[in-house]
Structures are given as structure tokens and as C-alpha cells.
Amino acid sequence: MLLGYNTNGLAFHRWQDGLELLAEAGFQAVAITVDHRCLNPFADNFLGELTEMRSMLERLRLRSVIESGARFLLDPRRKHEPTLISAKAEDRARRVEFLCRCVDIAKGLNSDAVSFWSGVWRDGDESIAWSRLLEGCRLVTDYAEHHGVRLAFEPEPGMLIETNEQYGQLAEQVGSTSFGLTIDIGHVQCVEEGSIADQLRRWAKPLCNVHIEDMRRGVHEHLRFGEGEIDFPPVMAALREIGYTGCVNVELSRHSHMAPEVLRESFDFLSRL
């Protein structure tokens, strides 16, 4: 497995400088959150940035995963909106279009996968939300399969799909081997039953992307290592046991103001394990 870091934790850096910092610290991977200042597919300079990003990843020998969780890229007023379960069809279509553009980016960078989530269901019959989500996932999966790109769906606390078991139900209905899984170690600590190691063993087959940070039970707050409740040696041992060879990317988006310190600290902590 390769240790990496999410660019959403480098929000106050040019992404070019951020990649240099990661490589200097020893990271071998990066989770690239597509956002206003990082590979924005709607920007005029997008193609030039994509070429530059590909060149830098090759020079720095960084593997990558494409992350689609920018807070306000699609809507400046509503965090993470619109989603695949939004009320308006045109809003859902905008999210599908964006995810397909993320697939194009992953193809262009030879990234491991595109990671995404369901969105928050506000009210009403959840069966409607599931139907909308399934439709959107199938559309994106068809596009990803056509371009030879794998997807990595992330259960997220507070969203329609927040557990690995719910992902399993969704994946069965999507019915594609391209529809893989992102496991966020902190999210498992937050909402799942049983040990994190057992969850990794249970979901080893579809697992193709890992987020990692510390967290406390029942509190969805991404914490620096040592500030939460997670016992990390069994987690890393389980990843080795299942033969996981993908990226393990630190996700500390609220620590961008101290990114150089936190990314070095994170690499030192994880590399010892």
C-alpha cells in the first residue's frame, strides 16, 4: 500500500506546491480533490492544468485517486450540493456530469479510481432517494466502464449511504465490478459496529481506496493522529493481511492552515506502522 494525502488538506497552497510538499515528506500517493483551484473541469485553463498535473505526478512518482467531494464547486451557497439524490432532475444531472468529468480526469492521469458519495437526504420517502441514487450510479458506472476507470463509492456519516452494509446493498443493485468501495477508517470508527480490522476483512474484495485519520465513536470530526480513539496498528495489519496495494490517503481538510506541519506529522505516524 502507498501512503498519501488529500489535497483538500492543502487548501491554502497552490496544488503544485502541495504535491512538492507531499513528495518531500515521503508520501507516494495523493488524493486529488477536484475544486475551484485544482483541476476545475469548468475552468478555461483546465486542459493545461491536466497536462501539468500529469507531468508532476510522473516526475514525483505519485499514484493518485480522484476525489469529488469539493464543498462548493457546483453550488456556491449549499455545501456538497447538488447530489445524485437532489429533488430536481437537472440538479442530479449536473452531479452526474461532474462525476463523468472526474472519470475523464482519472483516465487522463491514470488514477486508481474516482471516489464519490450519495449526498444528504433531507426529507421524505427514502425509497425515492434510493431510486434516484441507483439511477445516477448506473449512469456514472456505465460511463466509467466505457473509459476503463474504476469507481470507489464512499459511505459517509449523515448521508443516505453511511455504512458499508448499505454500500453492499447498493453495489448489488448497480451490478458492476467497476463499482468499488472507499473505506474511510475514521467513518468506520464513527458509525460501524465491530472492529475496523473486521470491516476491512469483510469488504476486502471491492475495496479500492482508503481514507485515514483519527476519530471518535459517534462524532464525525476528522482528527489528527492521536487525538481520537482509533488503535491504528491493527488497522494497518489488517490492510496488509488482505493484501491491499492501493492508496491510503490522509484526509484532514480542516487542517489546511497548518498543512506543512500536519502532513509531516501524519507521514511520520503512519510510516512507523
C-alpha positions, 0 to 999 in steps of 0.5 A, spaced: 500 500 500 502 507 498 501 512 503 498 519 501 494 525 502 488 529 500 489 535 497 483 538 500 488 538 506 492 543 502 487 548 501 491 554 502 497 552 497 497 552 490 496 544 488 503 544 485 506 546 491 502 541 495 504 535 491 512 538 492 510 538 499 507 531 499 513 528 495 518 531 500 515 528 506 515 521 503 508 520 501 507 516 494 500 517 493 495 523 493 488 524 493 486 529 488 480 533 490 477 536 484 475 544 486 475 551 484 483 551 484 485 544 482 483 541 476 476 545 475 473 541 469 469 548 468 475 552 468 478 555 461 485 553 463 483 546 465 486 542 459 493 545 461 492 544 468 491 536 466 497 536 462 501 539 468 498 535 473 500 529 469 507 531 468 508 532 476 505 526 478 510 522 473 516 526 475 514 525 483 512 518 482 505 519 485 499 514 484 493 518 485 485 517 486 480 522 484 476 525 489 469 529 488 467 531 494 469 539 493 464 543 498 462 548 493 464 547 486 457 546 483 453 550 488 456 556 491 451 557 497 449 549 499 455 545 501 456 538 497 450 540 493 447 538 488 447 530 489 445 524 485 439 524 490 437 532 489 429 533 488 430 536 481 432 532 475 437 537 472 440 538 479 442 530 479 444 531 472 449 536 473 452 531 479 452 526 474 456 530 469 461 532 474 462 525 476 463 523 468 468 529 468 472 526 474 472 519 470 475 523 464 480 526 469 482 519 472 483 516 465 487 522 463 492 521 469 491 514 470 488 514 477 486 508 481 479 510 481 474 516 482 471 516 489 464 519 490 458 519 495 450 519 495 449 526 498 444 528 504 437 526 504 433 531 507 426 529 507 421 524 505 420 517 502 427 514 502 425 509 497 425 515 492 432 517 494 434 510 493 431 510 486 434 516 484 441 514 487 441 507 483 439 511 477 445 516 477 450 510 479 448 506 473 449 512 469 456 514 472 458 506 472 456 505 465 460 511 463 466 509 467 466 502 464 466 505 457 473 509 459 476 503 463 476 507 470 474 504 476 469 507 481 470 507 489 463 509 492 464 512 499 459 511 505 459 517 509 456 519 516 449 523 515 448 521 508 443 516 505 449 511 504 453 511 511 455 504 512 458 499 508 452 494 509 448 499 505 454 500 500 453 492 499 446 493 498 447 498 493 453 495 489 448 489 488 443 493 485 448 497 480 451 490 478 458 492 476 465 490 478 467 497 476 463 499 482 468 499 488 468 501 495 472 507 499 473 505 506 474 511 510 477 508 517 475 514 521 467 513 518 468 506 520 470 508 527 464 513 527 458 509 525 460 501 524 459 496 529 465 491 530 472 492 529 475 496 523 480 490 522 473 486 521 470 491 516 476 491 512 476 483 512 469 483 510 469 488 504 476 486 502 474 484 495 471 491 492 475 495 496 479 500 492 481 506 496 482 508 503 481 514 507 485 515 514 485 519 520 483 519 527 476 519 530 471 518 535 465 513 536 459 517 534 462 524 532 464 525 525 470 530 526 476 528 522 482 528 527 489 528 527 493 522 529 492 521 536 487 525 538 481 520 537 480 513 539 482 509 533 488 503 535 491 504 528 496 498 528 491 493 527 488 497 522 494 497 518 495 489 519 489 488 517 490 492 510 496 488 509 493 481 511 488 482 505 493 484 501 491 491 499 496 495 494 492 501 493 492 508 496 491 510 503 490 517 503 490 522 509 484 526 509 484 532 514 481 538 510 480 542 516 487 542 517 489 546 511 492 552 515 497 548 518 498 543 512 506 543 512 506 541 519 500 536 519 502 532 513 509 531 516 506 529 522 501 524 519 507 521 514 511 520 520 505 516 524 503 512 519 510 510 516 512 507 523 506 502 522 
